[in-house]
Amino acid sequence: MADGGEWQRIAAVAAALGRAGRGGGVAWGIGDDAAVLRPRPGYDLLVTQDALVEDVHFRRRWTTAEDLAHKVLAVSVSDIAAMGGRPRFALVALALPPDVDLAWSEAFGRGLAAAARRFRLAVVGGDTVRSPGPLVADGVVLGEVGRGRARLRAGVRPGDRLVVTGTVGGAGAGLRLLDDPDLARRLPPTLAARARRRLLRPTPRVAAGRALAPAAGALVDLSDGLGGAVAALCRSSPVGVRIHADRVPVDPAAAAVARLLGQDPVDFALAAGEDYELLAAVAPRRAASLPALSPRAVEVGEAVDEAGAWLVRPDGSLSPLPGGYDAFAPPSERR
């Protein structure tokens, strides 16, 4: 390490967390071999994990320590939201290269505390290790949902209406702008700032997930894009899906970036990942209640009893729905 050893790093993060390392259900948090947690009776425990790897999921030249701390919690909190649950506890592990100094760890701790307060959870432990290669931040989030009420991807049925909780493609636009400063200069500053924030400081839709869960047969987040979320539903449920191009709520920044790149805005938005909105499958009889449950929800398509994921163009023609992000696809095929 550039300065400070492992215990200094742990102490720096723990000190920055303060009250964000404690809370209801935490009998004992940071400082021992394991945390001691007390789940509430009548609830199922939700557990999820996500790793963010330097130069795969982020680049240090445009990601601050605070940005990374926020995102390592946000991406897993989004998974809890996609089950209709509420986040409660988190653990975070860091693999740090030698050039990461103690000041970075202190800033990461401050960002972690701010995110924990925002997401209303307690950071109760984790780990730090030395890395000879990239920086890695790994987050585990534990949440809760009423017993037997978790929303699974397998719950989609033919005829269900598919709705998203907000605009799509904004984070993908942010990635393009951060990787290409010349492109960013061609966009209005307000749109560029919006896109960067969608990528670096995503907002998991916990409240929307809890509101939609009673009406939804299934929920899934848009970490791999709307196209990726649809593919996940089709893999898990015995349905096909049709998404209507003229209903897709393309983020304004995504539309602007797509046009600058000479791409179709809808295709761009469908393939872009990391929006962390939710896609819900809602039975037709419950569709009328959607505006009250989630005011930003937009109906974009429906589940059908024919296999396949299709995009319905404005002229009525069908084309295969663009897929989302695939970490193991060849680099030339990744979105």
Contacts in CASP RR format, 6 or more apart in sequence:
PFRMAT RR
TARGET T0000
AUTHOR 0000-0000-0000
METHOD contacts of the structure
MODEL  1
MADGGEWQRIAAVAAALGRAGRGGGVAWGIGDDAAVLRPRPGYDLLVTQD
ALVEDVHFRRRWTTAEDLAHKVLAVSVSDIAAMGGRPRFALVALALPPDV
DLAWSEAFGRGLAAAARRFRLAVVGGDTVRSPGPLVADGVVLGEVGRGRA
RLRAGVRPGDRLVVTGTVGGAGAGLRLLDDPDLARRLPPTLAARARRRLL
RPTPRVAAGRALAPAAGALVDLSDGLGGAVAALCRSSPVGVRIHADRVPV
DPAAAAVARLLGQDPVDFALAAGEDYELLAAVAPRRAASLPALSPRAVEV
GEAVDEAGAWLVRPDGSLSPLPGGYDAFAPPSERR
1 9 0 8 1.000
1 96 0 8 1.000
1 98 0 8 1.000
1 100 0 8 1.000
1 101 0 8 1.000
1 102 0 8 1.000
1 130 0 8 1.000
2 98 0 8 1.000
2 99 0 8 1.000
2 100 0 8 1.000
2 101 0 8 1.000
2 102 0 8 1.000
3 101 0 8 1.000
3 102 0 8 1.000
4 102 0 8 1.000
6 128 0 8 1.000
6 129 0 8 1.000
6 130 0 8 1.000
8 102 0 8 1.000
8 105 0 8 1.000
9 94 0 8 1.000
9 96 0 8 1.000
9 102 0 8 1.000
9 105 0 8 1.000
9 128 0 8 1.000
10 30 0 8 1.000
10 128 0 8 1.000
12 102 0 8 1.000
12 105 0 8 1.000
12 106 0 8 1.000
12 109 0 8 1.000
13 92 0 8 1.000
13 105 0 8 1.000
13 106 0 8 1.000
13 108 0 8 1.000
13 109 0 8 1.000
13 112 0 8 1.000
13 128 0 8 1.000
14 21 0 8 1.000
14 30 0 8 1.000
14 31 0 8 1.000
16 106 0 8 1.000
16 108 0 8 1.000
16 109 0 8 1.000
16 110 0 8 1.000
16 111 0 8 1.000
16 112 0 8 1.000
16 113 0 8 1.000
17 30 0 8 1.000
17 109 0 8 1.000
17 112 0 8 1.000
17 113 0 8 1.000
17 116 0 8 1.000
17 123 0 8 1.000
18 113 0 8 1.000
20 112 0 8 1.000
20 113 0 8 1.000
20 116 0 8 1.000
20 117 0 8 1.000
20 122 0 8 1.000
20 123 0 8 1.000
21 29 0 8 1.000
21 30 0 8 1.000
21 116 0 8 1.000
21 122 0 8 1.000
21 123 0 8 1.000
21 124 0 8 1.000
22 29 0 8 1.000
22 122 0 8 1.000
23 122 0 8 1.000
24 122 0 8 1.000
25 37 0 8 1.000
25 38 0 8 1.000
25 39 0 8 1.000
25 40 0 8 1.000
25 88 0 8 1.000
25 89 0 8 1.000
25 122 0 8 1.000
26 35 0 8 1.000
26 36 0 8 1.000
26 37 0 8 1.000
26 38 0 8 1.000
26 89 0 8 1.000
26 122 0 8 1.000
26 124 0 8 1.000
27 36 0 8 1.000
27 37 0 8 1.000
27 38 0 8 1.000
28 35 0 8 1.000
28 36 0 8 1.000
29 35 0 8 1.000
29 36 0 8 1.000
29 122 0 8 1.000
29 124 0 8 1.000
29 125 0 8 1.000
30 123 0 8 1.000
30 124 0 8 1.000
30 125 0 8 1.000
30 126 0 8 1.000
31 125 0 8 1.000
35 89 0 8 1.000
35 91 0 8 1.000
35 124 0 8 1.000
35 125 0 8 1.000
37 88 0 8 1.000
37 89 0 8 1.000
37 124 0 8 1.000
37 142 0 8 1.000
39 45 0 8 1.000
39 88 0 8 1.000
39 144 0 8 1.000
40 144 0 8 1.000
42 146 0 8 1.000
42 147 0 8 1.000
43 144 0 8 1.000
43 145 0 8 1.000
43 146 0 8 1.000
43 147 0 8 1.000
44 144 0 8 1.000
44 145 0 8 1.000
44 146 0 8 1.000
44 147 0 8 1.000
44 148 0 8 1.000
44 149 0 8 1.000
44 150 0 8 1.000
45 142 0 8 1.000
45 143 0 8 1.000
45 144 0 8 1.000
46 79 0 8 1.000
46 80 0 8 1.000
46 83 0 8 1.000
46 85 0 8 1.000
46 142 0 8 1.000
46 143 0 8 1.000
46 144 0 8 1.000
46 145 0 8 1.000
46 150 0 8 1.000
47 140 0 8 1.000
47 141 0 8 1.000
47 142 0 8 1.000
47 143 0 8 1.000
48 76 0 8 1.000
48 79 0 8 1.000
48 80 0 8 1.000
48 140 0 8 1.000
48 141 0 8 1.000
49 76 0 8 1.000
49 138 0 8 1.000
49 139 0 8 1.000
49 140 0 8 1.000
49 141 0 8 1.000
50 72 0 8 1.000
50 75 0 8 1.000
50 76 0 8 1.000
50 79 0 8 1.000
50 138 0 8 1.000
50 139 0 8 1.000
51 57 0 8 1.000
51 136 0 8 1.000
51 137 0 8 1.000
51 138 0 8 1.000
51 139 0 8 1.000
52 58 0 8 1.000
52 68 0 8 1.000
52 71 0 8 1.000
52 72 0 8 1.000
52 75 0 8 1.000
52 136 0 8 1.000
52 137 0 8 1.000
52 138 0 8 1.000
53 134 0 8 1.000
53 135 0 8 1.000
53 136 0 8 1.000
54 60 0 8 1.000
54 134 0 8 1.000
54 135 0 8 1.000
54 136 0 8 1.000
55 134 0 8 1.000
56 134 0 8 1.000
56 327 0 8 1.000
58 67 0 8 1.000
58 68 0 8 1.000
58 71 0 8 1.000
59 178 0 8 1.000
59 179 0 8 1.000
60 135 0 8 1.000
62 178 0 8 1.000
62 200 0 8 1.000
63 200 0 8 1.000
64 107 0 8 1.000
65 104 0 8 1.000
65 105 0 8 1.000
65 107 0 8 1.000
65 108 0 8 1.000
65 109 0 8 1.000
65 111 0 8 1.000
66 107 0 8 1.000
66 108 0 8 1.000
66 110 0 8 1.000
66 111 0 8 1.000
66 114 0 8 1.000
67 200 0 8 1.000
67 201 0 8 1.000
68 108 0 8 1.000
68 137 0 8 1.000
69 92 0 8 1.000
69 107 0 8 1.000
69 108 0 8 1.000
69 109 0 8 1.000
69 110 0 8 1.000
69 111 0 8 1.000
69 112 0 8 1.000
69 114 0 8 1.000
69 115 0 8 1.000
69 137 0 8 1.000
70 111 0 8 1.000
70 114 0 8 1.000
70 115 0 8 1.000
70 200 0 8 1.000
70 201 0 8 1.000
71 200 0 8 1.000
71 201 0 8 1.000
71 202 0 8 1.000
72 92 0 8 1.000
72 112 0 8 1.000
72 137 0 8 1.000
72 138 0 8 1.000
72 139 0 8 1.000
73 90 0 8 1.000
73 92 0 8 1.000
73 112 0 8 1.000
73 115 0 8 1.000
73 116 0 8 1.000
73 119 0 8 1.000
73 121 0 8 1.000
73 123 0 8 1.000
73 139 0 8 1.000
73 141 0 8 1.000
74 115 0 8 1.000
74 119 0 8 1.000
74 201 0 8 1.000
74 202 0 8 1.000
74 203 0 8 1.000
74 204 0 8 1.000
74 276 0 8 1.000
75 202 0 8 1.000
75 204 0 8 1.000
75 223 0 8 1.000
75 276 0 8 1.000
76 87 0 8 1.000
76 90 0 8 1.000
76 139 0 8 1.000
76 140 0 8 1.000
76 141 0 8 1.000
77 87 0 8 1.000
77 119 0 8 1.000
77 121 0 8 1.000
77 141 0 8 1.000
77 204 0 8 1.000
77 206 0 8 1.000
78 202 0 8 1.000
78 204 0 8 1.000
78 205 0 8 1.000
78 221 0 8 1.000
78 223 0 8 1.000
78 276 0 8 1.000
79 141 0 8 1.000
79 221 0 8 1.000
79 223 0 8 1.000
80 86 0 8 1.000
80 87 0 8 1.000
80 141 0 8 1.000
80 143 0 8 1.000
80 204 0 8 1.000
80 206 0 8 1.000
81 204 0 8 1.000
81 205 0 8 1.000
81 206 0 8 1.000
81 208 0 8 1.000
81 209 0 8 1.000
81 210 0 8 1.000
81 219 0 8 1.000
81 221 0 8 1.000
81 278 0 8 1.000
82 151 0 8 1.000
82 209 0 8 1.000
82 219 0 8 1.000
82 220 0 8 1.000
82 221 0 8 1.000
82 278 0 8 1.000
83 145 0 8 1.000
83 150 0 8 1.000
83 151 0 8 1.000
83 152 0 8 1.000
83 219 0 8 1.000
84 145 0 8 1.000
84 149 0 8 1.000
84 150 0 8 1.000
84 151 0 8 1.000
84 209 0 8 1.000
84 210 0 8 1.000
84 212 0 8 1.000
84 213 0 8 1.000
84 219 0 8 1.000
85 143 0 8 1.000
85 144 0 8 1.000
85 145 0 8 1.000
85 146 0 8 1.000
85 150 0 8 1.000
85 206 0 8 1.000
85 209 0 8 1.000
85 210 0 8 1.000
85 213 0 8 1.000
86 120 0 8 1.000
86 143 0 8 1.000
86 144 0 8 1.000
86 145 0 8 1.000
86 206 0 8 1.000
86 210 0 8 1.000
87 119 0 8 1.000
87 120 0 8 1.000
87 121 0 8 1.000
87 141 0 8 1.000
87 142 0 8 1.000
87 143 0 8 1.000
87 206 0 8 1.000
88 121 0 8 1.000
88 122 0 8 1.000
88 142 0 8 1.000
88 143 0 8 1.000
88 144 0 8 1.000
89 121 0 8 1.000
89 122 0 8 1.000
89 123 0 8 1.000
89 124 0 8 1.000
89 141 0 8 1.000
89 142 0 8 1.000
89 143 0 8 1.000
90 116 0 8 1.000
90 121 0 8 1.000
90 122 0 8 1.000
90 123 0 8 1.000
90 124 0 8 1.000
90 125 0 8 1.000
90 139 0 8 1.000
90 140 0 8 1.000
90 141 0 8 1.000
90 142 0 8 1.000
91 123 0 8 1.000
91 124 0 8 1.000
91 125 0 8 1.000
91 126 0 8 1.000
91 139 0 8 1.000
91 140 0 8 1.000
92 112 0 8 1.000
92 123 0 8 1.000
92 125 0 8 1.000
92 126 0 8 1.000
92 137 0 8 1.000
92 138 0 8 1.000
92 139 0 8 1.000
92 140 0 8 1.000
93 126 0 8 1.000
93 127 0 8 1.000
93 128 0 8 1.000
93 129 0 8 1.000
93 136 0 8 1.000
93 137 0 8 1.000
93 138 0 8 1.000
93 139 0 8 1.000
94 105 0 8 1.000
94 108 0 8 1.000
94 127 0 8 1.000
94 128 0 8 1.000
94 129 0 8 1.000
94 135 0 8 1.000
94 136 0 8 1.000
94 137 0 8 1.000
94 138 0 8 1.000
95 128 0 8 1.000
95 129 0 8 1.000
95 130 0 8 1.000
95 131 0 8 1.000
95 134 0 8 1.000
95 135 0 8 1.000
95 136 0 8 1.000
95 138 0 8 1.000
96 105 0 8 1.000
96 128 0 8 1.000
96 129 0 8 1.000
96 130 0 8 1.000
96 131 0 8 1.000
96 135 0 8 1.000
97 130 0 8 1.000
97 131 0 8 1.000
97 132 0 8 1.000
97 133 0 8 1.000
97 134 0 8 1.000
97 135 0 8 1.000
98 130 0 8 1.000
100 135 0 8 1.000
112 123 0 8 1.000
113 123 0 8 1.000
116 122 0 8 1.000
116 123 0 8 1.000
119 204 0 8 1.000
119 206 0 8 1.000
121 141 0 8 1.000
121 143 0 8 1.000
145 213 0 8 1.000
149 213 0 8 1.000
151 213 0 8 1.000
151 216 0 8 1.000
151 217 0 8 1.000
151 218 0 8 1.000
151 219 0 8 1.000
152 218 0 8 1.000
152 236 0 8 1.000
153 218 0 8 1.000
153 220 0 8 1.000
153 232 0 8 1.000
153 233 0 8 1.000
153 235 0 8 1.000
153 236 0 8 1.000
153 237 0 8 1.000
154 218 0 8 1.000
154 236 0 8 1.000
154 237 0 8 1.000
155 217 0 8 1.000
155 218 0 8 1.000
155 236 0 8 1.000
155 237 0 8 1.000
155 281 0 8 1.000
156 217 0 8 1.000
156 218 0 8 1.000
156 233 0 8 1.000
156 236 0 8 1.000
156 237 0 8 1.000
156 239 0 8 1.000
156 281 0 8 1.000
156 303 0 8 1.000
157 217 0 8 1.000
157 237 0 8 1.000
157 239 0 8 1.000
157 281 0 8 1.000
157 283 0 8 1.000
157 303 0 8 1.000
158 239 0 8 1.000
158 240 0 8 1.000
158 303 0 8 1.000
158 304 0 8 1.000
158 305 0 8 1.000
159 283 0 8 1.000
159 284 0 8 1.000
159 302 0 8 1.000
159 303 0 8 1.000
159 304 0 8 1.000
160 217 0 8 1.000
160 218 0 8 1.000
160 239 0 8 1.000
160 281 0 8 1.000
160 282 0 8 1.000
160 283 0 8 1.000
160 284 0 8 1.000
160 302 0 8 1.000
160 303 0 8 1.000
161 281 0 8 1.000
161 282 0 8 1.000
161 283 0 8 1.000
161 284 0 8 1.000
161 287 0 8 1.000
161 299 0 8 1.000
161 301 0 8 1.000
161 302 0 8 1.000
162 230 0 8 1.000
162 241 0 8 1.000
162 243 0 8 1.000
162 279 0 8 1.000
162 280 0 8 1.000
162 281 0 8 1.000
162 282 0 8 1.000
162 299 0 8 1.000
162 300 0 8 1.000
162 301 0 8 1.000
162 302 0 8 1.000
162 303 0 8 1.000
163 212 0 8 1.000
163 279 0 8 1.000
163 280 0 8 1.000
163 282 0 8 1.000
163 290 0 8 1.000
163 294 0 8 1.000
163 297 0 8 1.000
163 298 0 8 1.000
163 299 0 8 1.000
163 300 0 8 1.000
164 222 0 8 1.000
164 226 0 8 1.000
164 249 0 8 1.000
164 277 0 8 1.000
164 278 0 8 1.000
164 279 0 8 1.000
164 280 0 8 1.000
164 297 0 8 1.000
164 298 0 8 1.000
164 300 0 8 1.000
165 205 0 8 1.000
165 208 0 8 1.000
165 209 0 8 1.000
165 212 0 8 1.000
165 277 0 8 1.000
165 278 0 8 1.000
165 280 0 8 1.000
165 294 0 8 1.000
165 296 0 8 1.000
165 297 0 8 1.000
166 249 0 8 1.000
166 277 0 8 1.000
166 296 0 8 1.000
166 297 0 8 1.000
166 298 0 8 1.000
167 249 0 8 1.000
167 250 0 8 1.000
167 251 0 8 1.000
167 252 0 8 1.000
167 254 0 8 1.000
167 275 0 8 1.000
167 277 0 8 1.000
168 222 0 8 1.000
168 225 0 8 1.000
168 226 0 8 1.000
168 248 0 8 1.000
168 249 0 8 1.000
168 250 0 8 1.000
168 251 0 8 1.000
168 254 0 8 1.000
168 269 0 8 1.000
168 270 0 8 1.000
168 272 0 8 1.000
168 275 0 8 1.000
168 277 0 8 1.000
169 198 0 8 1.000
169 225 0 8 1.000
169 250 0 8 1.000
169 251 0 8 1.000
169 253 0 8 1.000
169 254 0 8 1.000
169 268 0 8 1.000
169 269 0 8 1.000
169 272 0 8 1.000
169 273 0 8 1.000
169 275 0 8 1.000
170 194 0 8 1.000
170 195 0 8 1.000
170 198 0 8 1.000
170 199 0 8 1.000
170 251 0 8 1.000
170 253 0 8 1.000
170 254 0 8 1.000
170 269 0 8 1.000
170 272 0 8 1.000
170 275 0 8 1.000
171 195 0 8 1.000
171 198 0 8 1.000
171 199 0 8 1.000
171 202 0 8 1.000
171 272 0 8 1.000
171 273 0 8 1.000
171 274 0 8 1.000
171 275 0 8 1.000
171 276 0 8 1.000
172 195 0 8 1.000
172 198 0 8 1.000
172 199 0 8 1.000
172 254 0 8 1.000
172 257 0 8 1.000
172 268 0 8 1.000
172 272 0 8 1.000
172 273 0 8 1.000
172 274 0 8 1.000
172 275 0 8 1.000
173 195 0 8 1.000
173 198 0 8 1.000
173 251 0 8 1.000
173 253 0 8 1.000
173 254 0 8 1.000
173 256 0 8 1.000
173 257 0 8 1.000
173 258 0 8 1.000
173 268 0 8 1.000
173 272 0 8 1.000
174 192 0 8 1.000
174 195 0 8 1.000
174 196 0 8 1.000
174 198 0 8 1.000
174 199 0 8 1.000
174 253 0 8 1.000
174 257 0 8 1.000
175 199 0 8 1.000
175 272 0 8 1.000
175 274 0 8 1.000
176 183 0 8 1.000
176 257 0 8 1.000
176 261 0 8 1.000
177 183 0 8 1.000
177 184 0 8 1.000
177 187 0 8 1.000
177 192 0 8 1.000
177 195 0 8 1.000
177 196 0 8 1.000
177 257 0 8 1.000
178 184 0 8 1.000
178 196 0 8 1.000
178 199 0 8 1.000
183 257 0 8 1.000
183 260 0 8 1.000
183 261 0 8 1.000
184 192 0 8 1.000
186 260 0 8 1.000
187 195 0 8 1.000
187 253 0 8 1.000
187 256 0 8 1.000
187 257 0 8 1.000
187 260 0 8 1.000
188 256 0 8 1.000
191 252 0 8 1.000
191 253 0 8 1.000
191 256 0 8 1.000
192 253 0 8 1.000
194 251 0 8 1.000
194 252 0 8 1.000
194 253 0 8 1.000
195 251 0 8 1.000
195 253 0 8 1.000
195 254 0 8 1.000
195 257 0 8 1.000
198 251 0 8 1.000
198 253 0 8 1.000
198 274 0 8 1.000
198 275 0 8 1.000
199 274 0 8 1.000
202 274 0 8 1.000
202 275 0 8 1.000
202 276 0 8 1.000
203 276 0 8 1.000
204 221 0 8 1.000
204 276 0 8 1.000
205 221 0 8 1.000
205 276 0 8 1.000
205 277 0 8 1.000
205 278 0 8 1.000
208 278 0 8 1.000
208 294 0 8 1.000
208 296 0 8 1.000
208 297 0 8 1.000
209 216 0 8 1.000
209 219 0 8 1.000
209 278 0 8 1.000
209 280 0 8 1.000
209 294 0 8 1.000
211 293 0 8 1.000
211 294 0 8 1.000
212 219 0 8 1.000
212 278 0 8 1.000
212 280 0 8 1.000
212 282 0 8 1.000
212 290 0 8 1.000
212 293 0 8 1.000
212 294 0 8 1.000
212 297 0 8 1.000
213 219 0 8 1.000
214 293 0 8 1.000
215 280 0 8 1.000
215 282 0 8 1.000
215 283 0 8 1.000
215 286 0 8 1.000
215 289 0 8 1.000
215 290 0 8 1.000
215 293 0 8 1.000
216 280 0 8 1.000
216 281 0 8 1.000
216 282 0 8 1.000
217 280 0 8 1.000
217 281 0 8 1.000
217 282 0 8 1.000
217 283 0 8 1.000
218 233 0 8 1.000
218 236 0 8 1.000
218 237 0 8 1.000
218 280 0 8 1.000
218 281 0 8 1.000
219 278 0 8 1.000
219 279 0 8 1.000
219 280 0 8 1.000
219 281 0 8 1.000
220 229 0 8 1.000
220 232 0 8 1.000
220 233 0 8 1.000
220 278 0 8 1.000
220 279 0 8 1.000
221 229 0 8 1.000
221 276 0 8 1.000
221 277 0 8 1.000
221 278 0 8 1.000
221 279 0 8 1.000
222 228 0 8 1.000
222 229 0 8 1.000
222 273 0 8 1.000
222 274 0 8 1.000
222 275 0 8 1.000
222 276 0 8 1.000
222 277 0 8 1.000
222 278 0 8 1.000
222 279 0 8 1.000
223 273 0 8 1.000
223 274 0 8 1.000
223 275 0 8 1.000
223 276 0 8 1.000
223 325 0 8 1.000
224 232 0 8 1.000
224 273 0 8 1.000
224 324 0 8 1.000
224 325 0 8 1.000
224 326 0 8 1.000
225 270 0 8 1.000
225 271 0 8 1.000
225 272 0 8 1.000
225 273 0 8 1.000
225 274 0 8 1.000
225 275 0 8 1.000
225 323 0 8 1.000
225 324 0 8 1.000
225 325 0 8 1.000
226 243 0 8 1.000
226 248 0 8 1.000
226 269 0 8 1.000
226 270 0 8 1.000
226 275 0 8 1.000
226 279 0 8 1.000
226 300 0 8 1.000
226 324 0 8 1.000
227 243 0 8 1.000
227 270 0 8 1.000
227 271 0 8 1.000
227 309 0 8 1.000
227 321 0 8 1.000
227 322 0 8 1.000
227 323 0 8 1.000
227 324 0 8 1.000
228 323 0 8 1.000
228 324 0 8 1.000
228 325 0 8 1.000
229 279 0 8 1.000
230 241 0 8 1.000
230 243 0 8 1.000
230 279 0 8 1.000
230 309 0 8 1.000
230 321 0 8 1.000
230 323 0 8 1.000
231 309 0 8 1.000
231 321 0 8 1.000
231 323 0 8 1.000
231 324 0 8 1.000
233 239 0 8 1.000
233 241 0 8 1.000
233 279 0 8 1.000
233 281 0 8 1.000
233 303 0 8 1.000
234 240 0 8 1.000
234 241 0 8 1.000
234 307 0 8 1.000
234 308 0 8 1.000
234 309 0 8 1.000
237 281 0 8 1.000
237 303 0 8 1.000
239 303 0 8 1.000
239 304 0 8 1.000
239 305 0 8 1.000
240 303 0 8 1.000
240 304 0 8 1.000
240 305 0 8 1.000
240 306 0 8 1.000
240 307 0 8 1.000
240 308 0 8 1.000
240 309 0 8 1.000
240 310 0 8 1.000
241 301 0 8 1.000
241 302 0 8 1.000
241 303 0 8 1.000
241 304 0 8 1.000
241 308 0 8 1.000
241 309 0 8 1.000
241 310 0 8 1.000
241 321 0 8 1.000
242 301 0 8 1.000
242 302 0 8 1.000
242 304 0 8 1.000
242 310 0 8 1.000
242 311 0 8 1.000
242 312 0 8 1.000
242 318 0 8 1.000
243 270 0 8 1.000
243 300 0 8 1.000
243 301 0 8 1.000
243 309 0 8 1.000
243 310 0 8 1.000
243 311 0 8 1.000
243 312 0 8 1.000
243 321 0 8 1.000
244 300 0 8 1.000
244 301 0 8 1.000
244 311 0 8 1.000
244 312 0 8 1.000
245 266 0 8 1.000
245 311 0 8 1.000
245 312 0 8 1.000
245 313 0 8 1.000
245 314 0 8 1.000
246 314 0 8 1.000
247 298 0 8 1.000
247 299 0 8 1.000
247 300 0 8 1.000
247 301 0 8 1.000
248 266 0 8 1.000
248 269 0 8 1.000
248 270 0 8 1.000
248 300 0 8 1.000
249 298 0 8 1.000
249 300 0 8 1.000
250 258 0 8 1.000
250 265 0 8 1.000
250 266 0 8 1.000
250 268 0 8 1.000
250 269 0 8 1.000
251 269 0 8 1.000
251 275 0 8 1.000
254 265 0 8 1.000
254 268 0 8 1.000
254 269 0 8 1.000
254 272 0 8 1.000
255 265 0 8 1.000
255 269 0 8 1.000
257 268 0 8 1.000
258 264 0 8 1.000
258 265 0 8 1.000
258 267 0 8 1.000
258 268 0 8 1.000
258 269 0 8 1.000
259 265 0 8 1.000
261 268 0 8 1.000
266 311 0 8 1.000
267 322 0 8 1.000
270 311 0 8 1.000
270 321 0 8 1.000
270 322 0 8 1.000
270 323 0 8 1.000
270 324 0 8 1.000
271 322 0 8 1.000
271 323 0 8 1.000
271 324 0 8 1.000
271 325 0 8 1.000
271 335 0 8 1.000
272 324 0 8 1.000
272 325 0 8 1.000
272 335 0 8 1.000
273 324 0 8 1.000
273 325 0 8 1.000
273 335 0 8 1.000
274 325 0 8 1.000
280 297 0 8 1.000
281 303 0 8 1.000
282 290 0 8 1.000
287 299 0 8 1.000
290 297 0 8 1.000
290 299 0 8 1.000
291 297 0 8 1.000
301 312 0 8 1.000
309 320 0 8 1.000
309 321 0 8 1.000
309 323 0 8 1.000
310 318 0 8 1.000
310 319 0 8 1.000
310 320 0 8 1.000
310 321 0 8 1.000
311 318 0 8 1.000
311 319 0 8 1.000
311 320 0 8 1.000
311 321 0 8 1.000
311 322 0 8 1.000
312 318 0 8 1.000
313 319 0 8 1.000
322 335 0 8 1.000
323 335 0 8 1.000
324 335 0 8 1.000
325 334 0 8 1.000
325 335 0 8 1.000
326 333 0 8 1.000
326 334 0 8 1.000
326 335 0 8 1.000
327 334 0 8 1.000
END
